Amino acid sequence: MEEESNIQESINSKKEDYKKSISNFIKDKYDWIFFGIFVLGIVIRIYYFFTTMNQPLWWDKSDYMAYAKTLAYIGLTNWIVSPQHNSLFSYLAATFFKIGFTSPLIKFLLVLLPSILLILLTYKICNILYKDKRIGLICSFLMIIFWNILFNSFRFHVYVLALFFAF
């Protein structure tokens, strides 16, 4: 009986914490501005993702994906990856190919999703480092429009995923 009471208190405490965090979010104008920036970043990335979803691969992206397909479908192809493109990225893509995912879905999971999460991580890290949400807002806005991140968010590159893991 006492154990059930402790569990109920814990649940009630977590509900109260959740209500306080939502209340704080509603009251803070910087969180609303970040929410707008985050949504804008998602819209930009989703638009370009669907625009470039089925475009042909460039030679270096082809190297990553051909090696991933070689790893996933052993015996069907005989691709030897160049030393510059031998990375964990091809192994991750091969795992998704083995599961049965298509190239656009793999691009979404390995490139676009980390690109979206980079916006959130940039904001959080800047808030921790500088204790000023305005700096986090500026940096996260720059992250959504930075051409290099956008360019690499729609191709099979390791750069966005590497930056995500670095953050």
C-alpha positions in Angstrom: 0.0 0.0 0.0 2.8 2.4 0.9 4.6 1.5 -2.3 1.5 2.4 -4.4 1.3 5.7 -2.5 5.0 6.5 -3.4 4.4 5.7 -7.0 1.3 7.9 -7.1 3.3 10.8 -5.5 6.0 10.3 -8.1 3.5 10.4 -10.9 1.8 13.6 -9.5 5.2 15.2 -9.0 6.1 14.5 -12.6 2.8 15.9 -13.8 3.4 19.1 -11.8 6.9 19.4 -13.3 5.5 19.0 -16.8 2.8 21.6 -16.1 5.5 24.1 -14.9 7.7 23.5 -17.9 4.8 24.1 -20.3 3.8 27.2 -18.3 7.4 28.5 -18.4 7.5 27.9 -22.2 4.2 29.8 -22.7 5.5 32.8 -20.7 9.0 33.1 -22.3 9.0 35.1 -25.5 12.4 33.7 -26.5 11.1 30.2 -26.5 8.3 31.3 -28.9 10.8 32.9 -31.1 12.9 29.8 -31.1 9.8 27.7 -31.9 9.2 29.9 -35.0 12.8 29.6 -36.0 12.7 25.8 -35.6 9.5 25.5 -37.6 11.0 27.7 -40.3 14.0 25.4 -40.4 11.9 22.3 -40.7 9.8 23.9 -43.5 12.9 24.9 -45.5 14.5 21.4 -45.1 11.3 19.5 -45.9 10.7 21.7 -49.0 14.2 21.1 -50.4 14.1 17.4 -49.3 11.1 16.8 -51.6 12.6 19.0 -54.3 15.8 17.0 -54.4 14.5 13.6 -53.2 15.0 11.7 -56.4 17.8 13.7 -58.1 20.8 11.7 -59.4 23.7 11.2 -57.1 27.0 13.1 -57.5 30.1 10.9 -57.9 31.2 11.1 -54.2 27.7 10.4 -52.9 27.5 7.5 -55.4 30.6 6.1 -53.8 29.0 6.1 -50.4 25.8 4.5 -51.6 27.3 2.0 -54.0 29.5 0.7 -51.1 26.4 0.7 -48.8 24.5 -1.4 -51.3 27.6 -3.7 -51.7 27.6 -4.2 -47.9 23.8 -4.7 -47.8 23.5 -7.1 -50.8 26.8 -9.1 -50.6 27.4 -10.8 -53.9 25.1 -8.7 -56.1 27.7 -5.9 -56.6 31.4 -5.7 -56.4 32.1 -2.1 -55.4 35.4 -1.2 -53.7 35.1 2.1 -51.8 37.7 4.8 -52.2 39.8 5.5 -49.1 38.3 9.0 -48.9 34.8 7.7 -48.5 35.3 4.7 -46.3 33.3 5.7 -43.2 30.6 4.6 -40.8 28.1 6.3 -43.0 28.1 3.6 -45.6 27.6 0.9 -42.9 24.6 2.8 -41.4 23.1 3.1 -44.9 23.7 -0.6 -45.5 21.9 -1.5 -42.3 18.9 0.5 -43.5 19.1 -1.1 -46.9 19.1 -4.5 -45.2 16.0 -3.6 -43.3 14.3 -2.7 -46.6 14.3 1.1 -46.5 14.5 3.1 -49.7 17.1 5.7 -50.6 14.9 8.7 -49.9 14.0 7.3 -46.5 17.6 6.6 -45.7 18.4 10.2 -46.8 15.7 11.4 -44.4 17.0 9.4 -41.4 20.8 9.9 -41.9 20.9 13.4 -43.3 17.7 15.4 -42.9 16.8 14.4 -39.4 20.2 15.2 -38.0 20.1 18.5 -39.9 16.8 19.4 -38.1 18.1 18.3 -34.8 21.2 20.5 -35.3 19.0 23.5 -35.0 17.8 22.4 -31.6 21.2 21.4 -30.4 22.7 24.7 -31.5 20.1 26.6 -29.5 20.5 24.5 -26.4 24.4 24.5 -26.5 24.5 28.3 -27.0 22.1 28.8 -24.1 24.3 26.7 -21.9 27.5 28.3 -23.0 26.4 32.0 -22.9 23.5 32.0 -20.5 21.7 34.4 -23.0 18.9 33.0 -25.1 19.3 35.8 -27.7 22.7 34.3 -28.7 21.0 30.9 -29.0 18.3 32.4 -31.2 20.9 34.1 -33.5 23.0 31.0 -33.8 20.0 28.7 -34.4 18.7 31.1 -37.1 22.1 31.1 -38.7 22.0 27.3 -38.6 18.8 27.2 -40.6 20.1 29.5 -43.4 23.7 28.5 -43.5 24.3 27.4 -47.1 26.8 24.7 -46.3 24.5 22.9 -43.9 21.6 23.3 -46.3 23.6 22.0 -49.3 24.8 19.0 -47.4 21.4 18.3 -45.9 20.0 17.1 -49.2 22.9 14.8 -50.4 24.4 11.6 -49.1 27.2 13.3 -47.2 28.7 12.5 -43.9 29.2 16.2 -42.9 25.8 16.9 -41.3 25.8 13.5 -39.5 29.3 14.1 -38.3 28.5 17.6 -37.1 25.4 16.2 -35.3 27.5 13.6 -33.4 30.2 16.3 -32.7 27.5 18.5 -31.0 
